Every structure is written in structure tokens, then in C-alpha cells.
Amino acid sequence: MSFLIAQSLINGVILGTLYLLMAIGFTLAFGVMRIVNFAHGEFYMIGAFCALIGVTWLGLPYPVTLALTIVFAILMGAVVERLVFRPFRNDELSGMIASLGLAMILQHGALILFGPDPQAFPAMVTGVFKWGALIVPKSRALALGIGIVILLIFYLFLMHTRHGRALRALVQDQEVAAVFGVRLEIMYPLGLGLGIALAAVAGGLMAPLFGVSPFIGATPLLKAFIVVILGGLGSIPGAALAAILLGLIESFTSSFISASAADIVTFALVIGVLLVRPAGLLGRAEA
């Protein structure tokens, strides 16, 4: 029993890290631009394909491929903000509809380019780590380690750089941030670009574990949406708390009950939390 608990704990942390990368990107885009980006899952898919192309077609080392994926995603985010979301900056409903259209364009574009069949990603590492009876595949440990490093770098950027503080100010109150000199024409594309980059690198990290296809973005998008609702829309600490909580709940429920029961427990938790705290765990209620 203790082995199963420890294994579930490790798997839950790995899941939570993936959900956190997705959810922080999702909530950053909402917090900065007030747009619910339903194309977020497709950027996860694009990150997975970028990693596949870099490793298998170009022969680049995996870390280099991830770094290039992040740069490409940030630039793509700036372009998407300028061409798609900027005209709907003050219109949340139209922006959401535009993001749905963007999701369809990206998914079907990938379908045309790469076909519908899932593509295997070569294993970056093989073997397992063993601590007594506890077994952790090295591929999952690698994904967890890189994910934690990326989250730490992102945290340091938000807390200790001028642009990071400006992004946090925008999430808290856009009008006050603008009064104090935050340049919206720079922060909007930067915020969306960083959010998209986190989704893309999550796709690049998970590609060796789950494979790549044009349809892999739906489930991560759903999980990210659950996390930001559970944690509180626009709350990055809330997203962090909810992501780890969700990963642990799914892992323990799958281990001790069944995988299908995990979704039941997850949605029951979301409903229960919203009944007690409509703004989410760490969200702020509207005045």
C-alpha cells in the first residue's frame, strides 16, 4: 500500500507540472488580455510538432529543440496578438469566438501538413530509477525536471524583472497599471507570447511520453480550463495550487479506484469548490 501511495504521489506531481505549464499560460493570457484563449490546446499541439521536427527531421539535441520551440512560440504569440486578438481587446465574447476559429485553423492546418495518424516520438532517455520497490521511468523524470526548471525561470522572470512586474500589475488591475506607465502595446503581445510558449513547451515535454497528432490539444486545454476555474480566473498562485491538487487527485483516484472515476471526482470537485467559492480557490470576487 505504501508503494502505491508513493507511486501515485510521484505520478500526481508529474501530471500537476504539465497542468501547471498549461494553466499558467492560459491564465496569463486571460489575466493580461481578458481573453479566454480556446486555441491554447492547439499551441500545445504545435509545440509537440516543433519538438518532433527538431529532433527527428533536423537532428537537433532535445534541449536545443525545446529552447527553439519557446522562442518560436513567443514570436507566434506576438503575431497572433497583433492579427487576431488586438481588434477584440475590449470585447471578451468576440475574442473567445476568434480564439475558437483560430483553434480550428491551427488544428486543420496541422491535419493537412502531417496527416491524421499519431506519430511516435523517439525516446530521449531509456530505463528507470528505482528506490526500493518504487519505479519511475527516466523519461517521466526528465519531463518533470525540465518542467520544474522552466517554471522556476518563469517565476524568477515574473518576480524579479521589470517586464515581469509589469505583467503582474496588468493581471491585478489594467487601468492602474496603465496610469503608472505600463506600456500596453508591449505587454499584451509579451503576455500572450509567454502564455503560448508555456503551452508549447508543455507539448514538447509530453511528446516523447504520449506521441504527437493534430488532435492532442483537446485534453490539455480542458485540464487547463478546469485548473484556472478551480484556482480562480487570472490568479497565477491559484492556478499553481489547483494544478498540483488536480494532478494528485487524478493520480490517486486512478490508482485506487479507476481512470474513469478520476474524471468524475475532478468535475465533482470543481462543482463543489464553485458552490462554496464562486471566484475559485484564490480568485477575487467581483465587487
C-alpha positions in Angstrom: 0.0 0.0 0.0 2.8 2.4 0.9 4.4 1.7 -2.5 1.2 2.5 -4.3 0.8 5.8 -2.4 4.3 6.8 -3.2 3.9 5.9 -6.9 0.6 7.8 -7.1 2.3 10.8 -5.4 5.1 11.0 -8.0 2.7 10.5 -10.9 0.4 13.2 -9.5 3.3 15.7 -9.3 4.3 14.9 -12.9 0.7 15.4 -14.0 0.4 18.6 -11.9 3.5 20.0 -13.5 2.1 19.5 -17.0 -1.3 21.0 -16.0 0.6 23.9 -14.3 2.5 24.8 -17.5 -0.7 24.8 -19.5 -2.8 26.6 -16.9 -0.3 29.4 -16.1 -0.1 30.1 -19.8 -3.9 30.1 -20.1 -4.5 32.3 -17.0 -1.7 34.7 -18.0 -3.4 35.3 -21.4 -6.7 35.9 -19.6 -5.2 38.0 -16.8 -3.3 40.3 -19.2 -5.8 40.5 -22.2 -9.0 39.3 -20.6 -9.5 36.8 -23.4 -10.4 33.1 -22.9 -8.0 31.6 -25.4 -9.6 28.3 -26.6 -6.7 27.9 -29.1 -4.4 27.2 -26.2 -4.6 23.5 -26.7 -3.5 23.9 -30.3 -0.4 25.7 -29.2 0.4 22.7 -27.1 0.0 20.6 -30.2 2.2 22.9 -32.2 4.9 22.7 -29.5 4.8 18.9 -29.8 5.2 19.0 -33.6 8.0 21.6 -33.2 9.9 19.2 -30.9 9.2 16.3 -33.3 10.5 18.2 -36.3 13.6 19.5 -34.4 14.6 16.1 -33.1 13.7 13.7 -36.0 13.9 15.9 -39.1 16.7 18.4 -38.2 18.6 16.1 -35.8 18.9 18.8 -33.1 19.5 17.9 -29.4 16.3 17.8 -27.4 17.2 20.7 -25.1 18.0 22.9 -28.1 14.7 21.9 -29.7 12.8 22.9 -26.6 14.6 26.3 -26.4 13.9 27.0 -30.1 10.2 25.9 -29.5 9.9 28.5 -26.7 11.4 31.3 -28.9 9.2 30.3 -31.9 6.1 30.3 -29.6 6.8 33.7 -28.1 7.1 35.2 -31.7 4.0 33.4 -32.8 2.1 34.8 -29.7 3.1 38.3 -30.7 1.8 37.8 -34.3 -1.4 36.2 -33.0 -2.0 39.1 -30.6 -1.5 41.6 -33.4 -3.6 39.9 -36.1 -6.3 38.0 -34.2 -6.8 39.3 -30.7 -5.9 43.0 -30.8 -9.1 44.0 -32.6 -11.2 42.3 -29.8 -9.2 43.6 -26.9 -12.2 45.1 -25.2 -14.7 42.5 -26.4 -14.4 39.3 -24.4 -17.1 37.4 -26.3 -15.8 38.2 -29.8 -12.3 37.4 -28.6 -13.4 34.0 -27.4 -15.1 33.3 -30.7 -12.0 34.4 -32.6 -9.9 32.0 -30.5 -12.2 29.1 -31.4 -11.8 30.0 -35.1 -8.0 30.2 -34.6 -8.1 26.7 -32.9 -9.9 25.2 -36.0 -7.4 26.8 -38.4 -4.4 25.5 -36.5 -5.8 22.0 -36.0 -6.8 21.6 -39.6 -3.6 23.1 -40.8 -1.7 20.5 -38.9 -4.0 17.9 -40.2 -3.2 18.9 -43.8 0.6 19.1 -43.1 1.1 16.0 -41.0 -2.0 13.8 -41.6 -4.4 12.3 -39.0 -2.2 9.4 -37.8 -0.4 9.7 -34.5 3.4 9.9 -34.9 5.8 8.3 -32.4 8.4 10.4 -30.8 11.9 8.8 -30.2 12.7 8.2 -26.6 15.0 10.8 -25.2 16.2 8.6 -22.4 15.5 4.9 -21.5 15.5 2.9 -18.3 14.0 3.6 -14.9 15.0 5.0 -11.5 14.5 2.5 -8.6 14.2 3.4 -4.9 13.3 0.1 -3.3 10.0 -1.0 -4.8 9.4 2.4 -6.3 9.9 2.7 -10.0 10.0 6.0 -12.0 10.7 5.9 -15.8 13.6 8.2 -16.7 11.6 9.7 -19.5 9.0 11.0 -17.0 11.7 12.1 -14.5 13.3 14.1 -17.4 9.9 15.8 -18.3 9.3 16.6 -14.6 12.8 18.1 -14.1 12.7 20.3 -17.2 9.2 21.4 -16.4 10.2 22.5 -12.9 13.3 24.3 -14.3 11.1 26.2 -16.8 8.5 27.1 -14.1 11.3 28.3 -11.8 12.7 30.5 -14.6 9.3 31.9 -15.3 8.7 32.6 -11.6 12.0 34.5 -11.4 11.1 36.5 -14.5 7.7 37.5 -13.0 9.1 38.4 -9.6 12.5 40.0 -10.4 12.3 41.7 -13.8 10.7 45.0 -14.9 8.6 43.3 -17.5 7.6 40.6 -15.1 6.4 43.1 -12.6 4.5 45.0 -15.3 2.7 41.7 -16.3 1.7 41.1 -12.7 0.5 44.7 -12.4 -1.7 44.2 -15.6 -3.1 41.0 -14.1 -4.1 42.8 -10.9 -5.5 46.0 -12.4 -5.1 47.1 -16.0 -6.3 50.7 -15.6 -4.0 51.4 -12.6 -1.0 49.7 -14.4 -1.6 51.9 -17.5 -1.7 55.0 -15.2 1.7 54.1 -13.8 3.3 53.8 -17.2 2.9 50.2 -18.2 3.1 50.1 -22.0 0.2 48.0 -23.1 1.4 47.8 -26.7 4.4 45.8 -25.4 2.9 43.9 -22.5 -0.1 42.5 -24.4 2.0 40.6 -27.1 4.6 39.7 -24.4 2.0 38.2 -22.1 0.2 36.3 -24.8 3.6 35.1 -26.2 4.8 33.8 -22.9 1.4 32.1 -22.3 1.6 30.4 -25.7 5.3 29.5 -25.0 4.4 27.7 -21.8 1.7 25.6 -23.6 4.2 24.8 -26.5 6.9 23.7 -24.2 4.4 21.5 -22.3 3.6 19.9 -25.6 7.3 19.4 -26.3 7.8 17.8 -22.9 4.9 15.4 -23.2 5.5 14.4 -26.9 8.1 11.7 -26.0 5.7 10.3 -23.5 2.4 10.3 -25.4 3.2 10.8 -29.1 2.1 13.5 -31.5 -1.0 14.1 -33.6 -3.1 17.1 -34.7 -5.8 16.2 -32.0 -3.7 16.1 -28.9 -4.5 19.6 -27.7 -8.1 18.9 -26.6 -7.4 17.2 -23.3 -4.7 19.6 -22.1 -7.0 22.5 -22.9 -9.8 21.0 -20.9 -7.4 20.4 -17.9 -6.1 23.9 -18.2 -9.6 25.3 -18.2 -10.5 23.3 -15.1 -7.4 24.4 -13.3 -7.9 28.1 -14.0 -11.6 27.9 -13.0 -10.7 25.9 -9.8 -7.8 28.3 -8.9 -9.6 31.5 -9.9 -9.6 33.2 -13.3 -6.5 35.5 -13.6 -4.8 34.1 -10.4 -1.4 32.6 -11.1 -1.0 31.3 -7.5 -4.5 29.8 -7.7 -3.6 28.1 -10.9 -0.4 26.6 -9.3 -2.4 25.3 -6.3 -5.2 23.9 -8.4 -2.8 22.2 -10.9 -1.0 20.3 -8.3 -4.2 19.4 -6.5 -5.8 18.2 -9.7 -2.8 16.1 -10.7 -2.7 14.4 -7.2 -6.5 13.8 -7.2 -6.4 12.2 -10.7 -3.4 10.1 -9.9 -4.7 8.7 -6.6 -8.2 8.2 -7.9 -6.9 6.3 -11.0 -4.6 4.2 -8.8 -7.1 3.3 -6.1 -10.4 3.3 -8.0 -10.3 3.6 -11.8 -9.2 6.1 -14.5 -12.9 6.8 -15.5 -13.6 7.7 -11.8 -10.9 10.3 -11.9 -12.9 12.5 -14.2 -16.0 12.1 -12.1 -14.1 13.1 -8.9 -12.4 16.0 -10.8 -15.7 17.6 -12.0 -17.4 16.9 -8.7 -14.5 18.8 -7.0 -14.9 21.8 -9.4 -18.6 22.0 -8.8 -18.2 21.7 -5.1 -15.5 24.4 -5.0 -17.5 26.8 -7.1 -20.6 26.3 -4.9 -18.6 27.4 -1.9 -16.2 29.8 -3.6 -17.6 31.0 -6.9 -14.4 33.0 -7.6 -12.2 29.9 -7.2 -9.7 28.9 -4.6 -7.6 32.1 -4.8 -9.7 34.2 -7.1 -11.0 37.6 -6.2 -14.8 38.1 -6.1 -16.0 40.9 -8.3 -17.1 44.0 -6.3 
